[in-house]
């Protein structure tokens, strides 16, 4: 027997998947930009700090809901 997801369950699944993908992407970006040879890259300290905060927020589940994100964009 096959189960059907409710709209809310589907939405939560999609949001979780996107959040996880963004976390992976941010880790890859951070590794590429500040991972191995930080002194060789002209990276602004504010940008590096912002990336680190974003990673911590993603890991702790302090992400923004899709609705809140859309509201911030004015949609």
Buried (B, 14 or more C-beta within 10 A) or exposed (E): EEEEEEEEEEBBEEBEEEBEEBBEEBBEBBEEBBEEEEEEEEEEEEEBEEBEEBBEBBEEEEBEEBEEEEEEEEE
